Amino acid sequence: MEKVYLKHGAQDADGKPLDSRQEYLLKEKLKTHSVLSVGYKTYVVNNKYIKFKPRS
């Protein structure tokens, strides 16, 4: 599983704001949305909010 970060102002599919400073695990990448997880919670997030290649 790949670790990704979110851009500032990211929201999940329900419109709830997500923390952009937290590291998320990418479970599944679809065409327009992706499934991310943190611990026991999973989120469906639009791909425009995901940083697939964060800076080192």
Legacy VTK file of the C-alpha trace (Angstrom):
# vtk DataFile Version 3.0
C-alpha trace
ASCII
DATASET POLYDATA
POINTS 56 float
0.000 0.000 0.000
1.171 3.470 -0.894
1.229 6.374 1.555
-0.293 9.620 0.299
-1.072 13.096 1.614
-4.041 15.352 0.924
-4.144 18.893 -0.368
-5.395 21.762 1.794
-9.207 21.860 1.931
-9.703 18.177 1.114
-13.109 16.609 1.726
-14.374 13.052 1.602
-17.358 11.974 -0.516
-19.778 13.031 2.249
-18.342 16.570 2.404
-16.548 16.149 5.725
-13.183 17.959 5.910
-10.052 15.814 6.239
-6.714 16.617 7.875
-4.118 17.549 5.268
-1.219 16.974 7.701
-2.015 13.296 8.243
-0.589 10.427 6.219
-3.184 8.147 4.574
-2.828 4.661 3.094
-4.104 4.282 -0.455
-6.218 1.114 -0.550
-7.687 1.436 -4.042
-7.312 3.984 -6.844
-10.253 4.350 -9.202
-10.761 6.637 -12.183
-12.142 9.682 -10.341
-12.066 8.675 -6.664
-9.787 6.713 -4.341
-10.278 4.749 -1.140
-7.986 5.858 1.701
-7.624 4.481 5.200
-6.343 5.703 8.550
-6.331 3.097 11.261
-9.789 1.542 11.180
-11.509 4.356 9.232
-11.841 4.414 5.458
-12.635 7.417 3.294
-13.647 7.852 -0.340
-11.867 10.946 -1.668
-11.847 12.695 -5.036
-8.478 12.283 -6.784
-8.055 16.065 -7.174
-7.348 16.301 -3.417
-4.601 13.625 -3.334
-0.872 14.264 -3.625
0.371 11.058 -5.225
4.021 12.156 -5.242
4.656 14.330 -2.169
7.883 16.262 -1.807
10.782 14.619 0.000
LINES 1 57
56 0 1 2 3 4 5 6 7 8 9 10 11 12 13 14 15 16 17 18 19 20 21 22 23 24 25 26 27 28 29 30 31 32 33 34 35 36 37 38 39 40 41 42 43 44 45 46 47 48 49 50 51 52 53 54 55
